[in-house]
Amino acid sequence: MKPNVLSITFETMAQKHKDGQFTIPKEIRDIMGLDFGDNILLEIKGRKINSQLRSGPEIYGEEIKSLVKAGELIIVTIRRN
């Protein structure tokens, strides 16, 4: 039986060209079985944010924009929602 991974915490760099955007690495998406359109719960800097894999593996939005600056190293916990 394949284990069901409930959440993963990883470190990544925000995109350099714009605040509030980062990519969920393919390895993380593969381990969790995530696909485009899936709803996810993110925790960034202690704040929980509901999101969706919309534009490929990129994550963005107004709530994230207020937390994440361009080029910043961030720690993200991701969970299926």
Buried (B, 14 or more C-beta within 10 A) or exposed (E): EEEEEEEBEBEBEBBEEEBBBBBBEEEBBEEBEBEEEBEBBBBBEEEEBEBEBEEEBEBBBEBBBEBBEBEBEBEBEBBBE
